[in-house]
Amino acid sequence: MTRFIVRRLLGAIPVLFGLSIILFCFIHLLPGDPAAAILGQHATPERVAAMREYMGLDDPLWQQYLRYLNNLLHGDLGYSVINNQPVLKELAFRFPATIELTVAAMIFAAGIGIPLGRYAARHAQSWSDGAVTVISLLGISIPVFVLGLTLQYIFAVKLGVLPAAGRIDPRANLEIRSNFVLVDSLLMGRPDLFMDGLAHLILPAIALGSIPLAIITRITRASVLDVTNEDYVRTARAKGLGERRINARHIMRNAWLPVVTVLGLQVGGLLAGAVITETVFGWGGVGRYVVDGIGNRDYFVVQSTIMIFAVVFLVVNLLVDILYAVLNPRIRYA
Amino acid sequence: MAAPTATIAPTVETRASRGLWGDALRRLVRNKPALLGLFFIIVFVFAAVFATVLAPYGPLEGTLADRLQPPSSEHIMGTDSQGRDEYSRVLYGAQVSLVAGVASVIMGVAIGGAIGAAAGGIGGKVDSVLMRVVDVMLAVPGILLAIGIVAWLDRGLPQIMFAVAVVNVPIFARILRGSLLSLRESDYVTASRALGAPGSRLLMRHMLPNSLTPLIVAATLALATAIIDVAGLGFLGLGPPDPRTPEWGTMLTESTKFLRVAVWLLIFPGGAIVVSAIGFNLLGDGLRESLDPRMRR
């Protein structure tokens, strides 16, 4: 098992290395003088000169790359040209908001998608199976922003039962410690703020979780159907085992594998979707940060956020691979 | 060795095969969801091609006096904040989505297909290097990659097409490589290799034509995501540089400001995106089922 983990860890290194080269080029191949491009047209010559110095633009390209890599490994992700704050600091502050949203979306997607897929598989070819298929088709066909705006319109504007945007009531004086609203409100001993945070989380989580929900439902249904037709399930039934036991011990244990893989793959989609969801719901996370960064031509912000998202994505995929190997011993020896 | 003379008589009378595509077409026309998808696509393409004829007004034509009017006989989808006819703009928006969606998928198939063909056809070091490149591209989640590219290349329709194409490249590359790899060991490829066919002929004449079906299915499904991604970029403010361009995503951004008073600005462009995405998803699923009947359940 350790060998498997080490091998997978080593496999991630060339990917990160390749990505660092591309992201380095992203900034250094900006048209014209990169320093001037980063600072924008209103920058004074002094600031441009300082930026050229910081980026070492007069050095050979390979030296610049090594310096970039060195900075990256030391956690220096550059500075935002808008407020001159270190990008890493801002990312660290905003990341909990994005994690809170993506975890909630994943709980929604898996919590509904897996039971729904199992139900559809058990009632295959019935009208309820058809309904589940239609739901999953809609899930993958409705963009996050269309669903998000529709939910806002129905539940916030028309019914007024849920807040339209933000992470918490702006009048609530929440003391920010971890920047997880749900955690901070509990740390303050304020269940009312916890409930308010939860209410703010519902619509964005549904919007973001709709695509994973559709995919998880489909895969669970297909996987359960596949296993249900296996000989050993028929044998189990023939020897008189109860349905519940067959489901738990024979069907689900084998049906989990593809579902786990898809759960992991959805994390990338969730991070990408978070960029749009956070824009729709005014959610102060990393996704919003990168969109604002693009609007402001804040290149270090864009470059670093992409890098961080890729690292998170790789780490999650690694964890999924390990979980997969735990669930399926054949993988370890492949 | 004597040739075998005995033949097994078929127990069930089967209809004569019309070849892979003939059989697939026969199954496709019996697949109702796929036909519904095809219908949606035809409506979408028709709207795009005949927008100039179908639209009662120009896409930029409108006066502030007519702003934010609800749907009526004069403006069946209402008007936007500039008094422009929403129906006409949705029709012209179909042109942008169709051109950008199709172009980006064609570009993605061409680049991804070339990478996949080189990796799966040549194998060895070329395969390892190309697959590492694909891994790097896959490490950046979908639309974020497109956002990065548009941020870098600046806004514009060609940039959007390229960005969405790049998102699809690793997917197509992997699919083509996968099916080429499985074909490499098949009996007929081994046979032609044994007969002395050169590598390029093996790849072009024997392997590629037989590995295109999964690519075609993936390309159809990718059209749905391409339309959504193009609109997503527009929604994030990375759409065509002229903000007046009737692009569905950009139109939705405007709807956010008027959600309380003009919900039709959300319903119609949003509905157009959803209907065209459903169309390509249904057709793609149908194609997959008809090209590979084992997929059917």
HADDOCK unambig.tbl for C-alpha pairs under 7 A between the chains (distance, minus, plus):
assign (segid A and resid 15 and name CA) (segid B and resid 132 and name CA) 6.65 0.50 0.50
assign (segid A and resid 15 and name CA) (segid B and resid 135 and name CA) 6.35 0.50 0.50
assign (segid A and resid 15 and name CA) (segid B and resid 136 and name CA) 4.99 0.50 0.50
assign (segid A and resid 18 and name CA) (segid B and resid 136 and name CA) 6.27 0.50 0.50
assign (segid A and resid 19 and name CA) (segid B and resid 136 and name CA) 5.84 0.50 0.50
assign (segid A and resid 26 and name CA) (segid B and resid 152 and name CA) 6.70 0.50 0.50
assign (segid A and resid 30 and name CA) (segid B and resid 152 and name CA) 6.92 0.50 0.50
assign (segid A and resid 141 and name CA) (segid B and resid 274 and name CA) 5.65 0.50 0.50
assign (segid A and resid 141 and name CA) (segid B and resid 277 and name CA) 5.23 0.50 0.50
assign (segid A and resid 141 and name CA) (segid B and resid 278 and name CA) 5.38 0.50 0.50
assign (segid A and resid 142 and name CA) (segid B and resid 274 and name CA) 5.27 0.50 0.50
assign (segid A and resid 143 and name CA) (segid B and resid 228 and name CA) 6.13 0.50 0.50
assign (segid A and resid 146 and name CA) (segid B and resid 270 and name CA) 5.67 0.50 0.50
assign (segid A and resid 153 and name CA) (segid B and resid 259 and name CA) 6.67 0.50 0.50
assign (segid A and resid 157 and name CA) (segid B and resid 260 and name CA) 6.39 0.50 0.50
assign (segid A and resid 268 and name CA) (segid B and resid 141 and name CA) 4.97 0.50 0.50
assign (segid A and resid 269 and name CA) (segid B and resid 141 and name CA) 6.11 0.50 0.50
assign (segid A and resid 269 and name CA) (segid B and resid 142 and name CA) 6.83 0.50 0.50
assign (segid A and resid 271 and name CA) (segid B and resid 141 and name CA) 6.91 0.50 0.50
assign (segid A and resid 272 and name CA) (segid B and resid 141 and name CA) 5.45 0.50 0.50
assign (segid A and resid 272 and name CA) (segid B and resid 142 and name CA) 6.17 0.50 0.50
assign (segid A and resid 272 and name CA) (segid B and resid 143 and name CA) 5.78 0.50 0.50
assign (segid A and resid 272 and name CA) (segid B and resid 144 and name CA) 5.62 0.50 0.50
assign (segid A and resid 294 and name CA) (segid B and resid 151 and name CA) 6.00 0.50 0.50
assign (segid A and resid 302 and name CA) (segid B and resid 148 and name CA) 6.95 0.50 0.50
assign (segid A and resid 306 and name CA) (segid B and resid 140 and name CA) 6.76 0.50 0.50
assign (segid A and resid 309 and name CA) (segid B and resid 140 and name CA) 6.91 0.50 0.50
assign (segid A and resid 310 and name CA) (segid B and resid 139 and name CA) 5.15 0.50 0.50
assign (segid A and resid 310 and name CA) (segid B and resid 140 and name CA) 5.01 0.50 0.50
assign (segid A and resid 313 and name CA) (segid B and resid 139 and name CA) 6.59 0.50 0.50
assign (segid A and resid 314 and name CA) (segid B and resid 139 and name CA) 6.54 0.50 0.50
